[in-house]
Amino acid sequence: MIKAVCFDLDNTLLDRDKSLHSFLEDQYARLNMFEHVEKDPFMDRFIELDDRGYVWKDIVYETLIREFDLRGCTIEELLSDYLTHFHHHCIPLGPVEEVLKELRARGMLIGIISNGFHQFQSDNLKALSIHLYAHTILISESEGLRKPDKRIFQSIAGKMGVKVEECAFVGDHPINDVKGAKDAGMTSIWLRGDGYSVPDHADAIIDQLPDLMGVLRNLDVERPTLPRHNSSESI
């Protein structure tokens, strides 16, 4: 029986694409160093270099400064602006709070595992009020481990006082989230995302977070044969 549900953050609970777009719109409008640069090419190039968040922003800004001949600014200044302001633009990926409230109401433990820098990801979690619902939050910088290392999945189960096989993990990345959780012994649930092929190792597939409720009900009845759930179910 599933006793705990753990989540990835970016593009699982946080709509990172919309959040990043909102931040870039704001940064472009606020900083006069972009006056000679057209907004759309700048934003498009940032998003391309960012590679879904897997390239850290010092590298992104270094490239942008060179390619767009940005004057009167440094990598450090732009990076500091990103770290300071991004969380003001965090947008949830669907009805996140409603799903977390429903899980808590059903007696589920809730965990978060996120790769990234501790303060930055903590600010983003707080911006979405996710920290109010999570029993345990692990961020890779603080843990010294990153997904898909199975030890970080095993660690969160231990901290929540449950067995790994009593945990389900929900995430969008086929390797970092789905395979990592599966290798650790958790039930792996893939939140379908653009640009990824369907992972063979997913125990269940959902198109949006509210679909999770139907999957969890089926897990209690049918485990270990799990459904691939593709229709929306309101909560």
N, C-alpha and C positions, 0 to 999 in steps of 0.2 A: 504493500500500500504506500502511496506517495504521501509523505508527511511535510515535505518542504519543496518549494519551487524557487529556483534561482534564475536570475536573469543577467544577460549582458546589458550594457548601457547603450552605446552608440548604435543607432539604427535598429534598436530593439525597443527601448523605452524612450530614448531621445531621438527625435527626427533630426538627425544630424545634417542632412542635406538642406532642409528648410532653415535650420538654425544657422548654419554657416552662411547661407545666402543672405539672411537678415543681418548677420554681423558684418559681412562684407559691404552691404549697402550702407550701413551706418559708418563703418570705418572710412569708406571712400568719401562720404559726405562731410565727415568731421575734420579730416586731415588735409591741410592745404597743399601738402607735397604731391597730391595726385592731380593738381589743377591742369597739367599738360597731358594727362593720360585719359583716354576714353574709358568710361566705366565698364562697359560690357566686355571688351577684350581683357581688361585687368582681372575682372571677376572670373571669367572663363579660364584664364591661365592659372589663377590661384587654385581653382577647383581641380584642374587637371594635375597640377603639381602636388596637390594635397593627397591625391590618390585615396579617397575615402577616409582620410585621417591617419593613414599609415606612414606618411612622411611628416616628420616633425617640422614645426613652422619656422625654425631658424633657417633650415635649408630652403623652404619655400620662399621666404622673404629675401634671402640672399640672391636667389635666382631672379625674383621680381625686380629687385633694385637694379640688377645688372641689365636685364632685358628691357625694362621700361625707363631706364636712366632716371630713377627716382633720386632727387637731390634734397639735401637738408634733412636726411633721416638716416638712421642706422638700423641694422638688423635688430639690435637689442631694443631700440625704441618701438619698433613695429611688433616685435614679439611680446614686449611688455603690454602693449595696447591690446593685443589678442588675449593674453592671459587675464587682463583686468576687465575686459568688456564682453568677452564671449558669453559668459553665463547669463548676461542680461537678455540674451536673444534665444535662450533655450526653448524649444517647442516640443511638446510631447508627441510621440508617435501614436496617435489615436487616444482612446479614453484610458490613459495609463492609471490615473488615480482610481477610477471606478473599478478597474480590474484588480488592483492591489487591495482595495477595500473589500471586494468580494472574496478574495483569497483569505484575507484576515478573518472575515466573517465565517468562513468555512473551517477555520482553525489551522490553516496552513502557515508554516514558517516561511519567511521570505528572505532570500539572500540576493546579493548583487556581487558579481565579479566583473571588474573592468580593467582592461589594460590601459595604462596611462600614468600620468603624474598625479600624485595624491591630491594636492591642493586644487588643481584644475578640475579633476573629475569630481571631487567633493563639492566644489562650488556648483557644478552642473547638476549634481544630484539634489542639492538643496534648492536650486532654482526651480526644479520640477516637483519639489516636496516629496521626493521618493524616500529620502532619509527618514521620514516620519512613519513609513510602513515597513521598512526593512529591519529584520532582526540582526543581520550580519552583513557588513559590506567589506569586501576585499578589493584593494586597488594594487595593481602589480608593483608599482614603485615601492610601496610600504612592505609588501610581502616578499620581495626579492624573487618572485616567480611570475611568469606570464602564461596566459592561455596560449597554446593548448596543453601546456604541461599539466599532466593529470594530478600532480600534487596540489595545485591550487584549488582544484575541485574537491579533492579529498579533504583539504584543509577547511573549506567552508562547511562541509558536512560535519566534521568534527567539532567545529566551533558552535554549530547549531544543535549539537547533541543527537544527531541522527546518523544512520548508516548511509553510505553513498547510494545504495540501491533503493533507498527511501526518498531520493531526491530526483526531481526533474529539472532539467536546465533548458532555458529558452534563449535562443540567440540567432543572429542572422548569418554568421560566418560559418561556412561548411567545415572548415578545419579548426579554427580557434575555438569555436563554440560547440558545434555538433560533434565532431570527432573527438575533441578534447574531453567533453563530458562523457561520451560513450566509452572512451578508453579508461576513464576513471571509475566506471561502473554505474553512472547515472543514466536515467532515461533521457534521451536527447530529443528535443523538439526544435525543429527548424522553422523559424519565422521567415517565410519566403521573401527574398530580396532581389532587386534588380541586379543583373550582371553575374549572378551565380548559377551554376548548374545544380540540379537537385542532388543533394548528397546521398550516397548509398547507405550511409550509416545512421540516417535519421530514423528514430523510432516513430515519429509522427511529424506531420507537416501542417502548419497553419498559415493562413493568408493575412490574418490580423489578430491582434492580441485577444479580443473577446472570444475568438474561436478556442482559446485555451481551456475554457470551462467545460466544453463538450469533450475535449480530449481527456481531461482529468477524470471526468465521470467514467469514461470508457476504460481508463487505466485501472480503476478500482474493480471493474467487472472482468476485463479481458486480459489483464497482464499475464504473460509477457507479450501476447500478440496485440500490437498497437495499431490504431487507425491512422490513415493519412487524411486529415480533416481539412476540407477545402471550402466549406460553406460558412457564411457568417452566422454567429449565434449571439444575440444580444444578451446582456446581463442586467 
